[in-house]
Structures are given as C-alpha cells and as structure tokens.
Amino acid sequence: MKEGEAAAFRTDWLENRVDAQQLGLDITNTYGSWPYFADKMEERFKDSFEKETAKNKILTLRQGNETAQAFFERFEEKKRWAGYTNRINEEFLISLLRRNMNKPLVDRVIYGGHIPRDYQEWKRELIRIDYIWREREKEKKGSDTGKRPYSEQKKEGEKKRDGTGYTYTGGGERMEVDKAKFRTEGRCYRCGEKGHRSFECKDAQKKEATI
C-alpha cells in the first residue's frame, strides 16, 4: 500500500463519515463499524494491488511455444488489469510485443513489406502470420510421414530368395547362399530339390549343355 493511496483513502473515509453524521444517518453498521471499514479498505486496495501486479507481469509475458492467438488472450487480460486501454499506451504495448513475442515471427511482420501502424494491426498480423507458419509446418510433417524411410526401401531392393539355392538382389543378380544349410536339409543347392546332390543335378547339367 502506497502512502499517497493510504492518505487518500483515509481522507475519503473521514469525509464520508462526517457527511453521514451531518445527514443524521445511523453509522453504527457502516462508518462506525470495523468490519465495514475493513471491507472498504480491501475493496479499495485490492484493485490497486492487482493493477500493479498486472503491470509487472505484462513486462515479462513471453510467447514461448504457444500460438500467437493464445499469447494475445493472456496479454489482453494483463493489459486490461494494468489499465493500458488508452491509445496513449499503444506505443508502449507495441514495444512489448516486439520484445516478448518470438523473434522470427516479429521479423516476418517487420520485413513483410508493410509495418503495422498501430496496436490492432500488429495484433492481426502477428496472429495471421503465426497461423500460416504453423499450418505449413503441419503440411511438412504430413508429407514426411507419408514417405517410407530410405532404409526400408533399400531392404526391399536387396535380397530376394526363390526355391533354389540362390538369392537374388533387386537388380536380378544371382547370389550363392550358404551351402551348408542346404546340405543339412538334404537339398541340392543348385535347384533346391531333395534326393540328389549338386554335382548330380540334372537341371544344372541341362543348363550347362544349352550354354
């Protein structure tokens, strides 16, 4: 409570009490009552305290990760409580926006070809550009999630195996596989069939004969 405000409250209280007494009013439950005095004092200085608090908070109010729209909802509330509702306060409020909102966003407004002339224009432009930027970021993320990772695409083009003892790359090149596996399974690693060994494979002999 500031000394000047306390003195003003005391003066008003005494003057109102004298006026009530001169009018012959019963002041037992009003100006002659301590609870009434306490209520009036709280009412008077509560607004003053909240106003000073709002003035301090609006100085350090930052945008951070929230949208410009959400930031202005908080900023406007503090602005009203602080009493910054006149045009004379606009230059000060604009300086707070330029200092406390995200720098890349403020720069886009400043270098966009048209610098807003007053507080309301600044508010509209900051909200508009912030919205456009966030929508573009969503589109970028959407297009990225629609693409399969390169590693998955690469795997599809790597090795493919048929029923024979060979695997094939994405380019169709034949690669020899582990022969021991086919020996264990009793299969010919040339044709993949059971009942004979690779050097007895008729299919392989036919292919060699045609070559």
C-alpha positions in Angstrom: 0.0 0.0 0.0 1.5 3.3 -1.1 1.5 6.2 1.4 -0.3 8.5 -1.0 -3.1 6.0 -1.7 -3.5 5.3 2.1 -3.8 9.0 2.8 -6.4 9.5 0.1 -8.4 6.6 1.4 -8.3 8.0 5.0 -9.4 11.4 3.8 -12.3 9.9 1.8 -13.4 7.8 4.7 -13.4 10.6 7.2 -15.3 13.0 4.8 -17.9 10.3 4.1 -18.3 9.6 7.8 -18.8 13.3 8.6 -21.3 13.7 5.8 -23.3 10.7 7.0 -23.4 12.1 10.6 -24.5 15.5 9.4 -27.3 13.9 7.5 -28.4 12.1 10.6 -27.7 8.7 9.2 -27.1 5.7 11.5 -23.5 4.8 11.0 -23.4 2.0 13.6 -23.1 -0.7 10.9 -21.3 1.5 8.3 -18.7 4.1 9.2 -18.9 3.2 12.9 -18.2 -0.5 12.2 -14.7 -2.0 11.9 -15.8 -4.9 9.6 -17.3 -2.3 7.2 -14.1 -0.3 7.3 -12.0 -3.4 6.6 -14.2 -4.4 3.7 -14.0 -0.9 2.1 -10.2 -0.8 2.6 -9.8 -4.2 0.9 -12.1 -3.2 -1.9 -10.1 0.0 -2.5 -6.6 -1.5 -2.4 -7.3 -4.9 -3.9 -7.8 -3.3 -7.3 -4.7 -1.2 -6.8 -2.7 -4.3 -5.9 -3.9 -6.3 -8.9 -3.2 -3.4 -11.2 0.4 -3.2 -10.1 0.7 -7.0 -10.3 -0.6 -6.9 -13.9 1.8 -4.1 -14.8 4.7 -6.2 -13.6 3.6 -9.5 -15.3 2.9 -7.9 -18.7 6.5 -6.8 -18.8 7.8 -10.4 -18.8 5.0 -12.2 -20.6 6.6 -14.4 -23.2 5.1 -16.3 -26.2 7.3 -19.4 -26.0 5.8 -22.4 -27.8 2.2 -21.2 -27.7 0.3 -19.8 -30.7 0.1 -16.0 -31.2 -3.7 -16.3 -30.6 -3.1 -17.9 -27.1 -0.5 -15.4 -26.3 -2.8 -12.5 -27.0 -5.5 -13.9 -24.8 -3.1 -13.7 -21.9 -1.7 -10.4 -23.0 -5.1 -8.7 -23.4 -6.1 -9.9 -19.9 -3.0 -8.4 -18.3 -3.4 -5.2 -20.4 -6.9 -4.7 -19.0 -5.9 -5.2 -15.4 -2.9 -2.9 -15.9 -5.1 -0.2 -17.2 -3.4 0.0 -20.6 -6.6 0.6 -22.5 -6.0 4.1 -24.0 -4.4 4.9 -27.3 -1.7 6.7 -25.4 -0.4 3.3 -24.2 -0.2 1.8 -27.8 3.5 2.6 -28.4 4.5 1.0 -25.1 2.3 -2.1 -25.8 3.8 -2.5 -29.3 7.3 -2.3 -27.9 6.3 -5.2 -25.5 5.0 -7.3 -28.4 8.2 -6.8 -30.4 10.4 -7.7 -27.4 8.4 -10.6 -25.9 6.9 -12.4 -28.9 9.1 -14.9 -30.8 11.7 -13.1 -32.8 11.3 -15.0 -36.1 7.6 -14.2 -36.0 8.2 -10.5 -35.3 10.9 -10.3 -38.1 8.4 -11.8 -40.6 6.0 -8.9 -39.8 8.7 -6.2 -40.0 10.2 -7.5 -43.2 7.0 -8.5 -44.8 6.7 -5.2 -46.8 4.2 -3.4 -44.5 4.9 -2.5 -40.9 1.7 -2.2 -38.9 0.7 1.3 -37.9 -1.0 0.6 -34.6 -1.5 -2.0 -31.9 -4.5 -3.6 -33.5 -2.7 -4.0 -36.8 0.3 -5.6 -35.0 -2.1 -8.0 -33.3 -3.8 -9.0 -36.6 -0.5 -9.5 -38.5 1.2 -11.5 -35.7 -1.8 -13.8 -35.4 -2.2 -14.2 -39.2 1.5 -15.0 -39.9 1.9 -17.3 -36.9 -1.2 -19.3 -38.1 0.2 -19.6 -41.7 3.6 -20.7 -40.5 2.1 -23.3 -38.2 -0.1 -24.7 -41.0 2.9 -25.0 -43.3 4.8 -26.9 -40.6 1.9 -29.3 -40.3 1.9 -29.9 -44.0 5.6 -30.6 -44.0 5.3 -33.1 -41.2 2.4 -34.8 -43.0 4.3 -35.2 -46.2 7.3 -36.5 -44.3 5.3 -39.2 -42.5 3.8 -40.3 -45.9 7.3 -41.3 -47.1 8.8 -44.6 -46.1 12.3 -44.5 -44.6 15.1 -45.0 -47.1 16.3 -48.0 -45.1 13.0 -49.8 -45.7 13.0 -49.0 -49.4 16.6 -50.2 -49.6 15.8 -53.5 -47.9 13.0 -54.2 -50.5 15.6 -53.9 -53.3 18.1 -56.1 -51.7 18.0 -59.9 -51.4 15.0 -62.0 -52.6 15.1 -65.8 -52.4 13.4 -68.3 -54.6 13.1 -72.1 -54.1 16.6 -72.8 -55.4 19.9 -72.4 -53.6 20.3 -68.8 -54.8 19.2 -65.4 -53.7 18.6 -62.5 -56.0 19.3 -58.8 -55.5 16.9 -56.1 -56.5 18.8 -55.9 -59.8 18.2 -59.5 -60.5 21.7 -60.7 -59.9 22.0 -64.2 -58.5 24.0 -64.7 -55.3 25.2 -68.0 -53.8 23.7 -68.8 -50.4 25.0 -70.8 -47.5 25.6 -74.3 -49.0 25.8 -75.9 -45.6 22.2 -75.1 -44.9 21.1 -77.0 -48.0 23.3 -79.9 -47.2 21.7 -80.1 -43.7 18.3 -80.1 -45.3 19.3 -82.7 -47.9 18.6 -80.4 -50.7 20.5 -79.6 -53.9 21.7 -76.0 -53.7 21.5 -75.7 -57.5 17.8 -76.5 -57.9 16.6 -76.6 -54.4 15.1 -80.2 -54.7 15.8 -83.1 -52.5 17.1 -86.6 -53.5 20.3 -85.7 -55.1 23.5 -83.7 -54.6 24.5 -80.6 -56.5 27.0 -82.4 -58.8 24.3 -84.9 -59.7 21.8 -82.1 -60.6 20.2 -82.8 -63.9 18.8 -79.3 -64.2 22.2 -77.8 -63.8 23.6 -80.2 -66.4 20.9 -79.3 -68.8 21.6 -75.6 -68.3 25.3 -76.1 -68.9 24.6 -78.2 -72.0 22.5 -75.4 -73.5 25.2 -72.9 -72.7 
